[in-house]
Amino acid sequence: MAVVLHPTHADRRAWFVAALALSLLGDVFLMLEADLFVAGLGSFLLAHVAYTVGLRLHGGSLGTWLAGAAAVAAVDVVLARPVFATVRRRHRQLLGPVAAYVVVISVMVASALANAALLAVLGAALFFASDTLIAWERFVRSRPWAPMAIIVTYHLGQAGLVLSLAR
């Protein structure tokens, strides 16, 4: 879809296609039997960097970005605290990678908010929700409905971001 859409900004498409390719790589790492969580996390971190660059090319002032970053940071304080507490206690070696990931996905969401394109904001928020559910599922508490919610929010998030190319 990202390749066939007629984007408002052609240079954004290349960054979004890179983000999709890195996301696919992350999906592969996370679905394999071997524990490649850090490799998957790294691939998705780079995907969010690519989305962020694409969003920042033509989107929002520094002031709107800072407002978005403050809003996302407030959500992070509430939702990430239990994740960090568990990671610190049980998976200390993952503290750095998880913290870096939280920062990068938060910057991507703030960039979507600054961009003010409804589909980009919805897509970024759904991607954020999916990853928050993954973190809670893996580190805080497993819930029977979480796997379905994770996959639905992930795919809708990616779709929203891609469809925002043609706003």
BELJOWO-V761405 format. One record per residue. N is the residue number from 0. PHI is phi as a letter, one per 40 degrees, with the letter a starting at -180 (none if undefined). D_CENTER is the distance of its C-alpha to the mean C-alpha in Angstrom with 1 decimal. Layout:
BEGIN
{{N,PHI,D_CENTER} {N,PHI,D_CENTER}}
END
This chain:
BEGIN
{{0,none,18.9} {1,c,17.2} {2,c,20.4} {3,c,22.9} {4,c,21.7} {5,c,23.7} {6,c,21.1} {7,c,22.2} {8,b,21.2} {9,c,21.8} {10,c,20.3} {11,c,16.8} {12,d,17.1} {13,d,17.5} {14,c,14.3} {15,c,12.4} {16,c,14.7} {17,c,13.8} {18,c,10.1} {19,c,11.3} {20,c,13.8} {21,c,11.7} {22,c,9.5} {23,c,13.1} {24,c,14.2} {25,c,11.7} {26,d,12.9} {27,c,16.4} {28,d,16.2} {29,c,15.0} {30,c,17.7} {31,c,20.5} {32,c,23.1} {33,c,22.9} {34,c,20.6} {35,b,18.1} {36,d,15.3} {37,c,15.1} {38,c,15.2} {39,c,12.4} {40,d,10.3} {41,c,11.7} {42,c,10.9} {43,c,7.2} {44,d,7.6} {45,c,9.8} {46,c,7.8} {47,c,5.6} {48,c,9.2} {49,c,10.6} {50,d,8.7} {51,c,9.7} {52,d,13.1} {53,d,13.5} {54,c,12.8} {55,c,15.0} {56,d,17.8} {57,a,19.1} {58,a,17.6} {59,g,18.9} {60,c,21.1} {61,c,20.5} {62,c,21.7} {63,c,19.2} {64,c,16.3} {65,c,17.9} {66,c,18.4} {67,c,14.7} {68,c,13.9} {69,c,16.7} {70,c,15.5} {71,c,12.0} {72,c,14.1} {73,c,16.4} {74,c,14.0} {75,d,12.8} {76,d,16.5} {77,c,17.2} {78,c,14.5} {79,c,14.0} {80,d,17.7} {81,c,18.7} {82,c,16.1} {83,c,17.4} {84,c,20.9} {85,c,20.8} {86,c,19.2} {87,c,21.9} {88,c,24.6} {89,b,23.9} {90,b,21.6} {91,d,22.4} {92,c,21.6} {93,c,17.8} {94,d,17.8} {95,c,17.1} {96,c,14.2} {97,c,12.5} {98,c,13.3} {99,c,12.1} {100,c,8.6} {101,d,8.6} {102,c,10.0} {103,c,7.9} {104,c,4.5} {105,c,7.5} {106,c,9.1} {107,c,6.7} {108,c,7.2} {109,c,10.8} {110,c,11.3} {111,c,10.7} {112,c,13.1} {113,c,15.5} {114,c,15.5} {115,g,16.8} {116,c,16.4} {117,d,16.2} {118,c,14.3} {119,c,11.6} {120,c,11.4} {121,c,11.6} {122,c,9.0} {123,c,6.3} {124,c,8.0} {125,c,8.3} {126,c,4.8} {127,d,4.9} {128,c,8.4} {129,d,8.1} {130,c,6.6} {131,c,9.2} {132,c,11.7} {133,c,11.3} {134,c,12.1} {135,c,14.8} {136,c,16.2} {137,c,16.4} {138,b,17.6} {139,b,19.1} {140,a,20.6} {141,c,20.5} {142,b,21.1} {143,c,22.5} {144,c,20.4} {145,c,17.0} {146,d,16.7} {147,c,17.4} {148,c,15.1} {149,c,12.1} {150,c,13.0} {151,c,13.9} {152,c,10.8} {153,c,8.7} {154,c,11.4} {155,c,12.0} {156,c,8.5} {157,c,9.0} {158,c,12.6} {159,c,12.1} {160,c,10.4} {161,c,13.1} {162,c,15.8} {163,c,15.2} {164,c,16.8} {165,b,20.1} {166,c,20.2}}
END
